[in-house]
Amino acid sequence: MLIATTPEISGYRIVRHVGLVRGVTVRSRNVVAGLGAFLQTMRGGNITIYTRLAEEARQEAHDLLVENARLLGANAVVGMRYDANEINAGVTEVLAYGTGVVVEEI
């Protein structure tokens, strides 16, 4: 699956649009991770526990985007973006979205 944040993919032409494709996941912090992150903040620097949590949430949303695109018959996604919203304290939604397309190599 080709994925681009741009509206086109160099070397390919779009032959069909299948529409909006998306992947969404909702994640919460757990108590143990929260405690570990608190200890890391006391030292300063990168809060690796939260970095890992954020990366895992983005990867899951990305994987669900690819699955949704394939189900709709796309072989590529253009205009791909991520969005995140806090739903509740410690609960975050991560959305990956774009336009599913069928492309052919030029």
Stockholm file with secondary structure:
# STOCKHOLM 1.0

chainA/1-106         MLIATTPEISGYRIVRHVGLVRGVTVRSRNVVAGLGAFLQTMRGGNITIYTRLAEEARQEAHDLLVENARLLGANAVVGMRYDANEINAGVTEVLAYGTGVVVEEI
#=GR chainA/1-106 SS CEECSSSSCTTEEEEEEEEEEEEEEEEECCHHHHHHHHHHHHHCSCCHHHHHHHHHHHHHHHHHHHHHHHHTTCSEEEEEEEEEEEEETTEEEEEEEEEEEEEEEC
#=GC SS_cons         CEECSSSSCTTEEEEEEEEEEEEEEEEECCHHHHHHHHHHHHHCSCCHHHHHHHHHHHHHHHHHHHHHHHHTTCSEEEEEEEEEEEEETTEEEEEEEEEEEEEEEC
//
